[in-house]
């Protein structure tokens, strides 16, 4: 089987020998602006895919889904924007769900079979500027790396790289899994060229390395805390 995600917000399973379409599952309404830009990943027998197209205000938001790769049946769904009354929901202030946008996932995830965790990224909150969003909170779970159990869709941990980001500098790029000095690590780098090293099992930050290209913020290399520079 070959698995692909389409610009029409559907996932397809194709017979690799014949090219025959075995199944197609529509996960969102493309008329509302939803679509896919990255392919699915197979993690412990589950097809995991991240949705994008969450720039506009609407009643729904972006999410990851887990599917049966043989049938396309949706098994679970994880919302990437915390709704009011849910864990992390207060990080958007008093904004109704309709006005909480962003958290797109336009990059494929990575999978650690020993820990049985799939690592997915989210983009920035929308609109980009916090003053336009109407809240100066962290806006979970945008601009984060999220570790999920692929069989249940439950979140094991998250790390938010740039809380409440306000300059369109997102961290939704590849998660590279490398063991370094006995630490099961996850490395990723976003638009600011900060190299983040996280512990794959706990999500704890190991090191943040600013390679010196950006002039927007300061990052603490040991705890990852950021502070925006004057001006």
LUMSESE-236892 format. One record per residue (C-alpha): residue number from 1; residue in one letter; x, y, z. Coordinates in steps of 0.001 Angstrom, whole numbers, plus 524288, in hexadecimal, padded with zeros to 5 digits. Each point is the difference from the previous one (the first is absolute). Layout:
LUMSESE-236892
[drenfi NUM 'a' [X Y Z]];
...
This chain:
LUMSESE-236892
[drenfi 1 'x' [80000 80000 80000]];
[drenfi 2 'x' [803F3 80DF7 7FD28]];
[drenfi 3 'x' [7F9E7 80A5C 808B7]];
[drenfi 4 'x' [7FE3C 80E0A 7FBCC]];
[drenfi 5 'x' [7F904 80C31 804D1]];
[drenfi 6 'x' [7F96C 80941 7F66C]];
[drenfi 7 'x' [7FDAB 80E78 7FE47]];
[drenfi 8 'x' [7F182 7FCDD 80146]];
[drenfi 9 'x' [80183 7FC00 80E57]];
[drenfi 10 'x' [7FF04 7F169 7FDB4]];
[drenfi 11 'x' [80920 7F47F 80264]];
[drenfi 12 'x' [80195 7F50D 7F617]];
[drenfi 13 'x' [804CA 7F217 80051]];
[drenfi 14 'x' [804F2 7FB24 7F2D6]];
[drenfi 15 'x' [803EC 7F253 7FBDF]];
[drenfi 16 'x' [80E8C 8012D 7FD07]];
[drenfi 17 'x' [7FFD6 7F53F 7F5A9]];
[drenfi 18 'x' [7F429 80435 7F830]];
[drenfi 19 'x' [7FE36 80E6C 80324]];
[drenfi 20 'x' [7F1ED 7FCFD 803A8]];
[drenfi 21 'x' [7F98E 808D6 80A11]];
[drenfi 22 'x' [7FCA0 7F710 80B61]];
[drenfi 23 'x' [7F9CE 80A3B 808C8]];
[drenfi 24 'x' [7FE95 80EA8 801BB]];
[drenfi 25 'x' [7FC14 80698 80CB0]];
[drenfi 26 'x' [7FBAB 80E29 80096]];
[drenfi 27 'x' [8048F 805C2 80CF7]];
[drenfi 28 'x' [7FBE2 80E36 7FE4C]];
[drenfi 29 'x' [7F877 80912 7F6F5]];
[drenfi 30 'x' [80912 80633 7F5DB]];
[drenfi 31 'x' [7F5DD 80AB5 7FDC0]];
[drenfi 32 'x' [8039E 80505 80D8F]];
[drenfi 33 'x' [80E41 8011F 7FC29]];
[drenfi 34 'x' [8050C 7F2FD 80536]];
[drenfi 35 'x' [80A30 7F85C 7F84B]];
[drenfi 36 'x' [80C0B 7F777 80165]];
[drenfi 37 'x' [80DF1 8035A 7FC38]];
[drenfi 38 'x' [8078E 7F491 805FA]];
[drenfi 39 'x' [7FE96 7F166 7FF0C]];
[drenfi 40 'x' [7FB6F 7F6E7 80ADC]];
[drenfi 41 'x' [8092E 7F82B 8089D]];
[drenfi 42 'x' [7FDB3 7F1DE 8042E]];
[drenfi 43 'x' [80257 7FE4F 80E94]];
[drenfi 44 'x' [7FDC2 7F2B6 8064A]];
[drenfi 45 'x' [7F616 7FC66 7F5A1]];
[drenfi 46 'x' [7F890 80CE8 800A6]];
[drenfi 47 'x' [7FFD8 80A27 7F539]];
[drenfi 48 'x' [80251 80D5E 8063A]];
[drenfi 49 'x' [7FDF4 80C90 7F84E]];
[drenfi 50 'x' [80007 80E83 8036D]];
[drenfi 51 'x' [7F65C 80997 7F9F3]];
[drenfi 52 'x' [80288 80DEC 7FBA3]];
[drenfi 53 'x' [7F7F5 80B87 7FB23]];
[drenfi 54 'x' [7FC75 80633 80D0E]];
[drenfi 55 'x' [8027B 80E3B 7FC99]];
[drenfi 56 'x' [7F1BD 803D0 7FFB1]];
[drenfi 57 'x' [7F655 800FB 80B25]];
[drenfi 58 'x' [7F65F 7F4B6 80040]];
[drenfi 59 'x' [7F95C 7F73B 809D6]];
[drenfi 60 'x' [80A06 7F537 7FE47]];
[drenfi 61 'x' [80EC1 80023 800DB]];
[drenfi 62 'x' [80B79 7F7BB 7FBA4]];
[drenfi 63 'x' [802E0 7F26A 80520]];
[drenfi 64 'x' [8077D 7F375 7FE55]];
[drenfi 65 'x' [7F8A5 7F3A9 7FCA0]];
[drenfi 66 'x' [8034C 7F1B1 8015A]];
[drenfi 67 'x' [7FAAE 7F667 7F5E8]];
[drenfi 68 'x' [7FF68 7F187 7FD46]];
[drenfi 69 'x' [80972 7FECB 7F46B]];
[drenfi 70 'x' [7F873 7F4B4 7FA0E]];
[drenfi 71 'x' [7F2A2 80676 7FFE2]];
[drenfi 72 'x' [80226 80E88 80255]];
[drenfi 73 'x' [7F70B 7FFCF 80BD7]];
[drenfi 74 'x' [802AA 80B5E 8092D]];
[drenfi 75 'x' [803C7 7FADA 80D67]];
[drenfi 76 'x' [802D7 80C76 80779]];
[drenfi 77 'x' [80177 80EB6 7FEBB]];
[drenfi 78 'x' [808B3 80963 807A4]];
[drenfi 79 'x' [7FCB1 80E8E 7FF76]];
[drenfi 80 'x' [80C1A 80896 7FEFA]];
[drenfi 81 'x' [7F939 80C17 8057D]];
[drenfi 82 'x' [7FB79 7FF13 80E13]];
[drenfi 83 'x' [7F17C 802E8 80101]];
[drenfi 84 'x' [7F9B9 807A1 80B2A]];
[drenfi 85 'x' [7FE4F 7F768 80BFF]];
[drenfi 86 'x' [80A5A 7F61D 7FBC2]];
[drenfi 87 'x' [80E05 7FEB0 80502]];
[drenfi 88 'x' [80781 80B9B 7FA9C]];
[drenfi 89 'x' [7F397 806DD 7FBD7]];
[drenfi 90 'x' [80256 80BA8 808EC]];
[drenfi 91 'x' [80CB8 802DF 7F8B4]];
[drenfi 92 'x' [7F77E 806BB 7F5B9]];
[drenfi 93 'x' [7F985 808C0 80A0C]];
[drenfi 94 'x' [7F164 8019F 7FE56]];
[drenfi 95 'x' [7FFE1 7FE56 7F144]];
[drenfi 96 'x' [7F4E1 7F774 7FAEF]];
[drenfi 97 'x' [80454 7F3FD 7F873]];
[drenfi 98 'x' [7FC10 80666 7F32C]];
[drenfi 99 'x' [80AA5 80A43 801BD]];
[drenfi 100 'x' [80ACC 7F664 80389]];
[drenfi 101 'x' [80745 7FD01 7F36C]];
[drenfi 102 'x' [80CF1 7FA0A 7FBF6]];
[drenfi 103 'x' [806C2 7F3D1 804C8]];
[drenfi 104 'x' [80168 7FAD2 7F22A]];
[drenfi 105 'x' [80857 7F3F6 7FDE0]];
[drenfi 106 'x' [8060E 800CB 7F281]];
[drenfi 107 'x' [80BA1 7F717 80263]];
[drenfi 108 'x' [80029 7F12C 80169]];
[drenfi 109 'x' [802C3 7FA7D 80D6D]];
[drenfi 110 'x' [80A8B 7F6D9 80521]];
[drenfi 111 'x' [7FE65 7F34C 80780]];
[drenfi 112 'x' [807A9 7F967 80AE0]];
[drenfi 113 'x' [7FC23 7F190 80010]];
[drenfi 114 'x' [80698 7FD37 80D16]];
[drenfi 115 'x' [7F878 80AA8 80721]];
[drenfi 116 'x' [7F421 7FE5A 7F716]];
[drenfi 117 'x' [7FEE5 80EAD 7FE80]];
[drenfi 118 'x' [7FD6C 807CD 7F3B0]];
[drenfi 119 'x' [80521 80DE9 7FFE6]];
[drenfi 120 'x' [7F837 80A6A 7F8D4]];
[drenfi 121 'x' [801DD 80E94 7FEBC]];
[drenfi 122 'x' [7F68E 80B6D 7FFED]];
[drenfi 123 'x' [80146 80D55 7F9C9]];
[drenfi 124 'x' [7FD8F 80D4A 805EF]];
[drenfi 125 'x' [7F32B 805A8 804C9]];
[drenfi 126 'x' [7F7F7 807EF 7F669]];
[drenfi 127 'x' [7FF63 80B6A 7FDBF]];
[drenfi 128 'x' [80EB4 800AF 801B6]];
[drenfi 129 'x' [80057 80C4F 80879]];
[drenfi 130 'x' [7FB3A 7FDE3 80DE5]];
[drenfi 131 'x' [7F9E0 80DA0 8002A]];
[drenfi 132 'x' [7F783 7FC28 7F472]];
[drenfi 133 'x' [7FC87 7F2F0 8063F]];
[drenfi 134 'x' [7FAB9 80758 80BB2]];
[drenfi 135 'x' [807A2 7F847 80A13]];
[drenfi 136 'x' [80DF6 8000A 80509]];
[drenfi 137 'x' [7FF67 7F225 8056E]];
[drenfi 138 'x' [8083E 7F454 7FBF2]];
[drenfi 139 'x' [7F586 7FB30 7F65A]];
[drenfi 140 'x' [801CB 7F165 80210]];
[drenfi 141 'x' [80307 7F739 7F8DA]];
[drenfi 142 'x' [80570 808AD 7F550]];
[drenfi 143 'x' [80E7F 800B1 7FCE1]];
[drenfi 144 'x' [8022D 7F336 80714]];
[drenfi 145 'x' [8059D 7F27C 7FE9E]];
[drenfi 146 'x' [7F5E3 7F619 8048C]];
[drenfi 147 'x' [80296 7F1C6 80376]];
[drenfi 148 'x' [7F43E 7F722 7FDFD]];
[drenfi 149 'x' [7FCF0 7F1C8 80249]];
[drenfi 150 'x' [7FCCB 7FBD5 7F20B]];
[drenfi 151 'x' [7F681 7F57F 8045F]];
[drenfi 152 'x' [7F760 808DC 8084C]];
[drenfi 153 'x' [80304 80DE1 7FBA7]];
[drenfi 154 'x' [802BB 803D1 80E1A]];
[drenfi 155 'x' [80A4C 80A57 80254]];
[drenfi 156 'x' [80BC0 7FB36 807A2]];
[drenfi 157 'x' [80693 80D4B 800A3]];
[drenfi 158 'x' [80157 80CDD 7F8E8]];
[drenfi 159 'x' [80A8E 80A58 7FF48]];
[drenfi 160 'x' [7FC32 80DA7 7FB8C]];
[drenfi 161 'x' [80BCC 8063A 7F998]];
[drenfi 162 'x' [7FB02 80DF2 7FE97]];
[drenfi 163 'x' [7F484 8029B 8093A]];
[drenfi 164 'x' [7F67E 80A11 7FAAE]];
[drenfi 165 'x' [8087C 80217 7F3E2]];
[drenfi 166 'x' [7FD22 80CED 7F94E]];
[drenfi 167 'x' [8091A 80159 7F420]];
[drenfi 168 'x' [7FC48 7F464 7F747]];
[drenfi 169 'x' [80BED 7F85F 8049B]];
[drenfi 170 'x' [7FAFE 7F226 80155]];
[drenfi 171 'x' [8071C 7F36A 8039F]];
[drenfi 172 'x' [7F806 7F639 7F838]];
[drenfi 173 'x' [80B3B 7F90B 7F948]];
[drenfi 174 'x' [805FA 7F25F 7FFCA]];
[drenfi 175 'x' [80267 7F8E9 80CC7]];
[drenfi 176 'x' [80CF0 7F8CF 7FECB]];
[drenfi 177 'x' [801CC 7F4EA 809C6]];
[drenfi 178 'x' [80E1E 7FDE7 80447]];
[drenfi 179 'x' [805F5 7FA17 80C54]];
[drenfi 180 'x' [80ADA 808C0 80554]];
[drenfi 181 'x' [80852 7FD4E 80C10]];
[drenfi 182 'x' [7F645 7F613 804FC]];
[drenfi 183 'x' [7F43F 8090F 7FE28]];
[drenfi 184 'x' [7F4EE 7FBF9 7F709]];
[drenfi 185 'x' [7FEF4 80D3B 7F966]];
[drenfi 186 'x' [7F748 8071B 7F65B]];
[drenfi 187 'x' [80604 80B03 7F817]];
[drenfi 188 'x' [7F8DD 80A47 7F82A]];
[drenfi 189 'x' [80278 80D83 7FA79]];
[drenfi 190 'x' [7F606 80A0C 7FB80]];
[drenfi 191 'x' [80005 80D1F 7F936]];
[drenfi 192 'x' [80880 80676 80A64]];
[drenfi 193 'x' [80B04 7F60A 7FE37]];
[drenfi 194 'x' [7FF9B 7FC06 80E43]];
[drenfi 195 'x' [803D1 7F1BC 8017E]];
[drenfi 196 'x' [7F781 7F9C4 80A62]];
[drenfi 197 'x' [80417 7F357 8069E]];
[drenfi 198 'x' [7F531 7F95D 807C4]];
[drenfi 199 'x' [7FF6E 7F356 8079B]];
[drenfi 200 'x' [7F788 7F6DB 7F7C9]];
[drenfi 201 'x' [7FA34 7F915 80BB0]];
[drenfi 202 'x' [7FC83 80B7D 808BC]];
[drenfi 203 'x' [7FFFD 80BFC 7F741]];
[drenfi 204 'x' [809C0 80681 80914]];
[drenfi 205 'x' [808BF 809D5 7F94C]];
[drenfi 206 'x' [80E43 7FC0F 7FF9C]];
[drenfi 207 'x' [8058B 80B9A 7F89C]];
[drenfi 208 'x' [7FC1B 80B5D 7F74F]];
[drenfi 209 'x' [80A8F 804E7 7F6CC]];
[drenfi 210 'x' [7FDFB 80CFF 7F91C]];
[drenfi 211 'x' [80919 7FFB3 7F44A]];
[drenfi 212 'x' [7FF9C 80EC5 7FEBD]];
[drenfi 213 'x' [7F7B6 80394 7F43E]];
[drenfi 214 'x' [7F40B 80592 806BD]];
[drenfi 215 'x' [7FE5D 80D23 806E9]];
[drenfi 216 'x' [7F266 7FE6F 805C9]];
[drenfi 217 'x' [801D9 7F94C 80D13]];
[drenfi 218 'x' [80976 7FAA3 80A08]];
[drenfi 219 'x' [7FF5E 7F1A8 803D3]];
[drenfi 220 'x' [80571 7F9FC 80C62]];
[drenfi 221 'x' [80889 7F4A8 7FB70]];
[drenfi 222 'x' [7FD25 7F75D 80BCC]];
[drenfi 223 'x' [7F182 801EB 802D1]];
[drenfi 224 'x' [7FB67 804FB 7F2B3]];
[drenfi 225 'x' [7F90A 80BEE 80576]];
[drenfi 226 'x' [7FEA8 80B07 7F628]];
[drenfi 227 'x' [7FF40 80EBA 80198]];
[drenfi 228 'x' [7FD45 80946 7F4C1]];
[drenfi 229 'x' [80A16 80A97 7FD97]];
[drenfi 230 'x' [7FC6E 80E57 8010D]];
[drenfi 231 'x' [7FA1B 8053C 7F390]];
